Amino acid sequence: MKKSLLLILSALSLSNLNAQETNLGGNKFCDNWSIGLNGGIVTPMTHSAFFKNARAVVGLDVNKQLSPIYGLTLESNWTVNTVSPMAAQYSNTAFDAFNVMLLNRLNLNNIFTAYKGQPSLFEVELVGGFGWLRLNNFYETGEGANHLASKAGVNFNFNIGEKKAWTVAVKPAIFWDMSMWDAPVAHNHPNFNANYGNWEITAGVAYHFKNSNGKHYMTKVRAYDAAEVAALNASINTLRQEATAKDDQLRRANDALTKEQQKSADLEKALQECRNREPKVITNNKKTLESVVTFRQGKTTIDASQQPNVERIATYLRNHKQAKVNVLGYASPEGSAEVNARIAKQRAEAVKNMLVTKYRISESRISAQGQGVGYMFEEPDWNRVSICTIVED
């Protein structure tokens, strides 16, 4: 019966290897490793009192989960020596036996229910495998002995924590020494015999290392078929083409902006040169002096920087008592014709008022008229001026 059970367990393990889920994240060779620490008791199955002959056992295990269903464990346990010095199998060592086992693990939860992408809080595993058993001071010979051993049991796992990084487990099992030494068939073949079996009840804690997917366990990954992949590639190519076109538009817009900024800088420079221009004397059949007072957009007040231009006119009028001045106000073409006409007149009046109030020039010598939009200059912004022309007969 026990042989049949182990054969079935091995068959399930091999078939499960072919049935592993392929659409899993964190399923590389370096993923799904864990290390555990175990402790408990081991006691003979027959001819002994359960607790009276129990001995403590401690051990370590290294685990590799190959799929949500199947895993391997390399386990090493040490049995603490509690045998009386009067016994035939007395050992002088602290551990009278130790073993190294390679165990197969089958997760029953994930066999009978689909894996949900992370471990359940409680899981049950079937465990079975073979290994090496070392007995110290074997029987009455005073020597150690190497034996073949096997193990079958159940793990009751509790996966704790939000990240499922820790597993606490209770592990009842049966451990067989398969090399019997006091029977006629002792060394002919391995044998499962209850007289050389032990109950092993341990509990342990294991830590699961972080995987390449950032989790401590396997995660489900959606599988894409060829048609979906082709559609995604087509979408990516379309987006790349659109991005290239947008880059071209942005480059052209930046070039246009650079040109406009350069044009604006040139206009500002020309305007500043115009503001600082010296009065121009025009010789015709009449002796005249012309000065330009520049205004800011939409303004009718004279800036401090333009007052010297007004002062030149005032100085000339003081020195030439017979001279008169014609002040013509202009506006740039922004805005409505009505607004531009009003602003143009107010600019001419502003120059006249300053000549009268600040420089005490007689109002009778000053003519101020609004001319609306000016077209004297090619740049529209330069036409926001009052032009003062002195006429002297």
Beta strands, then each sheet from edge to edge (+ up, - down):
strand 1: 24-25
strand 2: 33-44
strand 3: 55-65
strand 4: 70-80
strand 5: 95-107
strand 6: 122-138
strand 7: 143-160
strand 8: 166-177
strand 9: 197-208
strand 10: 219-220
strand 11: 280-283
strand 12: 287-294
strand 13: 324-331
strand 14: 366-373
strand 15: 385-392
sheet 1: 1+ 10-
sheet 2: 2+ 3- 4+ 5- 6+ 7- 8+ 9- 2+
sheet 3: 11+ 12- 15+ 13- 14-
end
